[in-house]
Amino acid sequence: VFSRGLSEMLRYWDTLPQYSHGYFIPAISAFLIWQKRHELGGLEARGSWLGVAILLAGIFLGIAGSLSTIATIEQYGFWLSLVGLVWASGGWPMVRTIWAPLVFLIFMIPLPQFLYQGLSAQLQLISSEIGVMVIRLFGISVYLEGNVIDLGSYKLQVVEACSGLKYLFSLTSLGFLCAYLFEGPMWKRVVIFLSSIPITIFMNSFRIGVTGVLVEYSGIEHAEGFLHDFEGLVIFMAAMGV
């Protein structure tokens, strides 16, 4: 039922850098469930017809996605079917015990294309605006038109690859993982997870601003090639640290 959708998901993981972390998600989820093995072993297995209904709903989504050739529907149907299987075999107590690893699996599913394009366009504009603010802090005259940063001698375009989505997808999944492992009140866990979004946007914008400053003083090579990629890696590690 889900073979086409899963094949498409693997293709995204293979070809698009922003989804390359997808391979880690099922492995981490399986490890988190394994950590709960003693709690799961102590539960009384109680089947649930509600779980069967959820499983059937997931299969229906898979069929609907296959017929409509919309892989995203199949992928969410696959996730819903997994939840339904757990619920049908172990009931609510089992779902309650491993709810976080099950929710974590959502991060392996690529965004629908229309949502991805809209989010990417907005992030390009936001990152450009904040990046220009960083450049101006260094006393550099700069003009912003859309997502094009005009330094006078050089023009830098904040393209889709620099929108920050590569950071956002991987760092929000890490933020969820950190929130789950953090031992504290629920509100603190929520703050940890939600903070990954503004931190990611700001750090990516800061990277763009720093790139503009380096281009102004040292040349265009800082906006391309190895130096550009290395700066991206440093900023990603810094964002993860924050």
C-alpha positions as CSV (number, residue, x, y, z in Angstrom):
1,V,0.0,0.0,0.0
2,F,2.7,2.5,1.0
3,S,5.6,1.3,-1.3
4,R,5.4,4.3,-3.7
5,G,5.2,6.9,-1.0
6,L,8.1,5.3,0.9
7,S,10.2,5.1,-2.2
8,E,9.5,8.8,-2.9
9,M,10.5,9.6,0.7
10,L,13.8,7.7,0.3
11,R,14.4,9.7,-2.9
12,Y,14.0,12.9,-1.0
13,W,16.5,11.8,1.6
14,D,19.0,10.8,-1.0
15,T,18.8,13.9,-3.3
16,L,17.8,16.9,-1.1
17,P,20.2,18.0,1.6
18,Q,17.5,19.5,3.8
19,Y,16.0,16.0,4.2
20,S,19.2,14.0,4.4
21,H,18.8,13.7,8.2
22,G,15.7,11.5,7.5
23,Y,17.8,8.3,7.7
24,F,18.5,9.0,11.4
25,I,14.9,9.5,12.4
26,P,13.7,5.9,12.4
27,A,16.9,4.6,14.0
28,I,16.7,7.2,16.8
29,S,13.0,6.4,17.3
30,A,13.7,2.7,17.5
31,F,16.4,3.4,20.1
32,L,14.0,5.5,22.2
33,I,11.5,2.7,22.1
34,W,14.2,0.2,23.1
35,Q,14.9,2.4,26.1
36,K,11.3,1.9,27.2
37,R,11.5,-1.9,26.9
38,H,11.2,-2.6,30.6
39,E,8.1,-0.4,30.9
40,L,6.6,-2.0,27.8
41,G,7.3,-5.5,29.2
42,G,5.4,-4.6,32.4
43,L,2.3,-3.6,30.5
44,E,-0.7,-5.8,30.1
45,A,-1.4,-6.2,26.4
46,R,-4.9,-4.9,25.8
47,G,-6.1,-4.8,22.2
48,S,-8.1,-1.8,21.1
49,W,-10.7,-1.5,18.4
50,L,-9.9,2.3,18.2
51,G,-6.4,1.3,17.2
52,V,-7.9,-0.9,14.4
53,A,-9.9,2.1,13.2
54,I,-6.8,4.3,13.2
55,L,-4.9,1.6,11.3
56,L,-7.7,1.4,8.7
57,A,-7.7,5.2,8.4
58,G,-4.0,5.1,7.7
59,I,-4.4,2.4,5.0
60,F,-7.2,4.5,3.5
61,L,-4.9,7.5,3.3
62,G,-2.3,5.3,1.7
63,I,-4.7,4.1,-1.0
64,A,-6.0,7.7,-1.5
65,G,-2.5,9.0,-1.9
66,S,-1.6,6.3,-4.3
67,L,-4.6,6.9,-6.5
68,S,-4.1,10.7,-6.4
69,T,-0.3,10.2,-6.9
70,I,0.3,12.5,-3.9
71,A,3.2,10.9,-2.0
72,T,2.8,13.1,1.0
73,I,-0.7,11.6,1.7
74,E,0.8,8.1,1.5
75,Q,3.6,9.0,3.9
76,Y,1.3,10.4,6.5
77,G,-0.9,7.4,6.0
78,F,2.1,5.2,6.7
79,W,2.8,7.0,10.0
80,L,-0.8,6.9,11.0
81,S,-0.9,3.1,10.3
82,L,2.2,2.6,12.6
83,V,0.4,4.5,15.4
84,G,-2.7,2.4,14.7
85,L,-0.7,-0.9,14.9
86,V,0.7,0.1,18.3
87,W,-2.7,1.2,19.6
88,A,-4.5,-1.9,18.3
89,S,-1.9,-4.3,19.8
90,G,-1.2,-2.7,23.1
91,G,-4.0,-0.2,23.7
92,W,-3.6,3.4,25.1
93,P,-1.1,2.4,27.8
94,M,1.4,1.4,25.1
95,V,0.8,4.5,23.1
96,R,1.2,6.7,26.2
97,T,4.5,5.0,27.0
98,I,6.1,5.5,23.5
99,W,4.2,8.6,22.3
100,A,7.3,10.7,21.9
101,P,9.2,8.2,19.6
102,L,6.0,7.8,17.5
103,V,5.6,11.6,17.1
104,F,9.4,11.9,16.4
105,L,8.8,9.8,13.2
106,I,6.9,12.7,11.7
107,F,10.2,14.5,11.2
108,M,11.2,12.0,8.6
109,I,8.3,13.0,6.3
110,P,9.1,15.7,3.7
111,L,6.9,18.8,3.7
112,P,4.2,19.1,1.0
113,Q,5.7,20.9,-2.0
114,F,3.3,23.9,-1.8
115,L,4.1,24.4,1.9
116,Y,7.8,24.0,1.3
117,Q,7.9,26.6,-1.5
118,G,5.9,29.1,0.5
119,L,8.0,28.6,3.6
120,S,11.3,28.8,1.6
121,A,10.2,32.1,0.0
122,Q,9.3,33.7,3.4
123,L,12.5,32.5,5.0
124,Q,14.6,33.9,2.2
125,L,13.1,37.4,2.7
126,I,13.4,37.2,6.5
127,S,17.0,36.0,6.4
128,S,17.8,38.7,3.9
129,E,16.4,41.5,6.1
130,I,18.1,40.4,9.3
131,G,21.3,39.7,7.3
132,V,21.3,43.3,6.1
133,M,20.8,44.5,9.6
134,V,24.0,42.6,10.7
135,I,25.9,44.1,7.8
136,R,24.9,47.6,8.7
137,L,26.1,47.0,12.3
138,F,29.6,47.0,10.8
139,G,29.1,50.4,9.2
140,I,28.8,49.0,5.6
141,S,26.5,50.7,3.2
142,V,24.1,48.1,1.8
143,Y,20.9,48.1,-0.2
144,L,18.3,45.3,-0.1
145,E,15.9,44.6,-2.9
146,G,13.8,41.5,-2.2
147,N,16.3,38.8,-1.6
148,V,19.2,40.5,-3.3
149,I,21.8,42.2,-1.1
150,D,23.6,45.0,-3.0
151,L,27.0,45.9,-1.5
152,G,27.8,48.2,-4.4
153,S,30.8,46.2,-5.7
154,Y,29.0,42.9,-5.3
155,K,25.4,41.6,-5.3
156,L,24.6,38.6,-3.1
157,Q,21.4,36.7,-3.8
158,V,19.8,34.8,-0.9
159,V,18.7,31.7,-2.9
160,E,16.6,28.8,-1.8
161,A,19.6,26.9,-0.6
162,C,20.4,29.8,1.8
163,S,16.8,30.1,3.1
164,G,17.7,28.2,6.3
165,L,15.4,25.2,5.7
166,K,18.4,22.8,5.8
167,Y,19.0,24.1,9.3
168,L,15.4,24.3,10.3
169,F,14.4,20.7,9.5
170,S,17.3,19.1,11.2
171,L,17.5,21.5,14.2
172,T,13.8,21.3,15.0
173,S,14.1,17.5,15.0
174,L,17.1,17.8,17.4
175,G,15.1,20.3,19.4
176,F,12.3,17.8,19.9
177,L,14.8,15.2,20.9
178,C,16.5,17.5,23.4
179,A,13.1,18.5,24.8
180,Y,12.1,14.8,25.2
181,L,15.4,13.9,27.0
182,F,15.4,17.0,29.2
183,E,14.1,16.1,32.7
184,G,12.0,19.1,33.7
185,P,8.5,20.6,33.7
186,M,6.5,20.3,30.4
187,W,6.6,24.0,29.8
188,K,10.4,24.0,29.8
189,R,10.4,21.2,27.3
190,V,8.0,23.1,25.0
191,V,10.2,26.2,25.2
192,I,13.3,24.1,24.3
193,F,11.5,22.7,21.2
194,L,9.9,26.0,20.1
195,S,13.1,27.9,20.6
196,S,14.8,25.9,17.9
197,I,12.8,27.8,15.3
198,P,13.8,31.4,16.0
199,I,17.4,30.3,16.9
200,T,17.7,28.6,13.5
201,I,16.3,31.6,11.6
202,F,18.5,34.1,13.5
203,M,21.7,32.0,13.1
204,N,21.1,31.6,9.4
205,S,20.5,35.3,9.0
206,F,23.6,36.0,11.0
207,R,25.5,33.7,8.6
208,I,24.3,35.7,5.6
209,G,25.3,38.9,7.3
210,V,28.7,37.7,8.2
211,T,29.1,36.4,4.6
212,G,28.3,39.9,3.3
213,V,30.8,41.5,5.7
214,L,33.5,39.0,4.6
215,V,32.7,39.6,0.9
216,E,33.0,43.4,1.4
217,Y,36.4,43.2,3.1
218,S,37.9,40.0,1.6
219,G,36.3,39.2,-1.7
220,I,33.6,37.2,-3.4
221,E,35.2,33.8,-2.6
222,H,33.5,33.9,0.8
223,A,30.2,33.6,-0.8
224,E,31.0,30.4,-2.8
225,G,32.9,27.2,-2.7
226,F,34.6,25.6,0.3
227,L,34.7,28.7,2.5
228,H,30.9,29.2,2.0
229,D,30.2,25.6,2.9
230,F,32.6,25.7,5.9
231,E,30.9,28.8,7.3
232,G,27.6,27.0,7.0
233,L,28.9,24.1,9.0
234,V,30.3,26.3,11.7
235,I,27.0,28.2,12.0
236,F,25.1,25.0,12.2
237,M,27.2,23.7,15.1
238,A,26.8,27.1,16.8
239,A,23.0,27.0,16.4
240,M,22.9,23.4,17.8
241,G,25.0,24.7,20.8
242,V,22.6,27.6,21.4
